[in-house]
Amino acid sequence: MRNLIYISLFLGFSCTEVSVIEKPAGPPVIEFVDIQPRVVKEFQDSILITFKYSDPDGDLGYENPDERPLSIHDSRLIQADFQHVSLLAPKDKSLDISGQLTIKLKNTFLLGTSNEEVTSYELILMDRAGNASNAVQTDEITIVRD
């Protein structure tokens, strides 16, 4: 999706088109901010991950809660989980947007038989055009058995 801005000059009684400026569409960009708490009790504590986002055409998020554009990959696992992100700009507008999101992960648990495990998460955010953001890695957290 490309956005065009038309510039016209009015000179006397005539109208002259001077140029067409294209605003490039592109993928979103994300930046890790924080993860809390750093020590989590399995099945009890929720994890809050905060990251900044920017997107030149503002097509981030969905109305439909079944759409899950945020990939969250726990480093202990083979496959990522996905989470819903609500619309971050009006769906019918193309705006250069930026902001900060905090997501909540519930019910984290130990995978093995030890009393604690260390993990981190990799995040990737997809826009509605199918463009993937850069991947960001969180700091490590420790999950403990209660």
N, C-alpha and C positions, 0 to 999 in steps of 0.2 A: 504494500500500500504506500503510495507516494503522495505527498502533499505539495500542492503548487500554490505559490503566491504570485498573483499577477500585479504588475506595477504599470500604471498608465500615467502619462503626463498630459495635462491640458495646456496647450499653447494657443492662446488667442481663441479662434473659433474651431480649431481642429483638435482631434484626440490622437495622440501617437503612442503606440505601445512600445515601451523601451526594452523590457526584458522579462523573462520568466525565471524566477528563483525556485529551485527545487530544495525542499527540506528532506534530507535523507532519512529513510526509515531504517531501523536497525534493531538489534537485539537489546533486551534490558541488561543493565549492569547492576550487580549486587556487591555489597561489602559487609563482611562480618563485623558486628559491633560487640556483642556480649552473649554469654551463656551463663545461666544461674539456675540452681545453686551448683557449686563445684563438686559437692558430695551429695548423692541422691540415695535415699532408702528405697529399695525395690518395692514396687506395688503401692508406694505411699506418696512419694514426692513427684510433683510435676516439674518438667524442665522448661525453662523459658529461653528461647533463642531469639535474639534481636539482630536484625540486619537492615542496612540501608538499601534502597532501590532507586534506580532512575531508568526512564524509558523514553526515547525520543518521539515515539508516536502514541504513547499512553494506552496501549492495548493490553493492559495487565488485569488479570482477574476475570471472574465469571459470575453471572447471576445464579446459574445452576450449581447447587452444592455438590452434585455428582462429578463436576469437572474439577480435577485436582492437578493444577499446574506446577505445584511446588514439590520437587523431588528432595527427600530427606533420607540420606544414606548413612545408617549407623555403621561405623567402621568394623563392627564385629560380625556383620551380616553380609551375605552375597548380594542381595537385591535391596533396592531402595523402597521406601514407603512414599506415598504421595498425599499431599494435603490441599484442601480447598483454599483458595484466596478469592475474596470478594472483589467486585469491580473497584478499581482504584481511580478511575476517571469515568465520565459519562461514556457509555458504549458507542454513541454515534458521533463522538468528537475525537479529533486527533490532536492531542496536547502533549507537550514535552513535560513529563511529570517526574517528581522525585519525592521521596519520603522515607519513613522508617516503619518497619513491621516487627511485631513480636509474636512469635508462634508458641503454642503450648503443646508439649508432648507429655502424655499421661501414661501411667502404668508401665514405666520402664522396669525391666527385670534382668536378673543375671541369667546368662545362657549356660554356664557351666556349673560345677559343684563347689567352686571356691567361694569365699565369703565376700570377695570384691572383684570388680572388673573395671578396667579403664576403657573409655571409648571417646570418640569424637564424631561429629556429623559433617557430611558434605551436603551443601545446598545448591540446587540449580532451579531457576525460575523460568518457566516458558511463557511467552506472550501468546495472544490469540492467533497470531499469524504463524505460529510454530517456531519462532526464533528462541533459542536457548540462551540464557545468560551465561556468564562466566561461572565457574564452580568456585565456591568458597568453603573453607574448612573452619569449623569451630575450634576453640580450645578444647582440651581434654577435660572430661569429668570422670568421677569415680562413682560407681554404683555399688552399694553395700547391702548385704543381707541384714535384716532387722533382728 
